Amino acid sequence: MKIPVLSYHSINNDKSKLSLDVNIFEKQIKYLKKRGFVTCKTNLINNKKKQIIITFDDGYKDILLNAMPVLKKYDFTATCFLITNMIGKKNFWDSGKKNYISKELMTEDDIKFWLSNGMSIGSHSHNHYDLTKLKLDNLNEELLISKKILEDKFGQKIDNFCYPYGKVNKIVFEKTKNIFIKAFTTNRARFDTDNHDFCLIPRIDMGKDISFFKIFLKLETIYEDIKFKKNELYL
């Protein structure tokens, strides 16, 4: 079974490289609804066709304000991957980049509201470091602390992880697999449940203005699948 896992960051008209215009986001979601897609969060439903998983990285407050109303309008759900040491703060990890725009992240109350509206959360580490550059003790802390904080604060079983910057090597993969059931990458392809490792789930970048025809190619043909690159360091 092949399931497109859609990747977004911010839904905002602020011109940030991370942001997708609010109206464009709604057009995409409306199109997916018309095509008959249904969201399954990160829990797979074997008897459902045309499943998608919608994900947001980092936990920007604007997904609560701008994305969630659209998702609810079209009866979709989504998972947001949170950086536990940045809850209620801003995207400081991007501050050294060119054309940086400071963006608010969801507070604890925001996240509780997100959850109360049928949405899900997962871990995006504790500090948003490149995990492949950390010592083993620090790597364990980034994974375990984030999981514990989310479970303690929000009363949710946290089984899903998203690699910061998409960075993963053999050590990071093995440690992640011992802690989480599913982990999401930035590698391109539809998630093939028969062939892809559940801790190396590929995703489709939807955070840009793309035509409906391009969306069709990405989600319903092999267009993204042929872009898949298997890193020999993973396994």
C-alpha positions, 0 to 999 in steps of 0.5 A: 500500500502506498500512502502519500505523507504530505510535509508542511511547515508554516501556513502564513502569508508572511513571505517566509521560505517556510510558509505556504500562503493560506489561500493556496493551502486551502486550495490544495486541501480542497483539491485533495478532498475532491480527489477522494483522499482521507486522512489517517493521521499516522495510524494506517487503515488497511481497508481504506483507499486513497489515504494520506497523512498530513504533517507539519514540522516545528509547531508554528502557531500559524498552523493552529490559526490558519491551517486547522480551520481549513483542515476541519472544514474539509474533515481532515486531520494532521500531525504536528512534530514539536520541538519540546525545548522550543514550545512557546518560543520562536524558531531560533534555530533558523536565526543565522539563515539568510532572509530569516523571519522570526516565527512564533511557536505554539504554547502548551495551551495552543497544543492542547487546543490542537489536540482537542480538535482531533489533531495529533502530535509527535516529537521533532527532538528536544532542541532541533539539533542535527542529530548526526553530529551529536555524541551518543549521550546527547543523542539519547537525551534529544530523543528520550527527553522530547518523548517524555515531556510530550507524554507528561504534558499532554497525556499522549502516547508519543510513538512518532518522530520526525528527524530535524533537518531530515538528517539521519545516519545508521546510529541515529536510525538505530537509536530512534527505532528503539524509542519510536514506532514511526519516524519521518524523513525528508526523503521523497516518495510515497510511503510504501508500507510493504517496502519502506522501513517504518522509521524511514518514512519518506514524505512529499513536500507540499509547502509551495504553490504547485499546480493541481496537475503536479499534485496529481503526479506527486500523489497518484503516480510514480512521480515522487517514488522514482525520486526515492534515494536509499542511503546506504548508511541507514541500514 
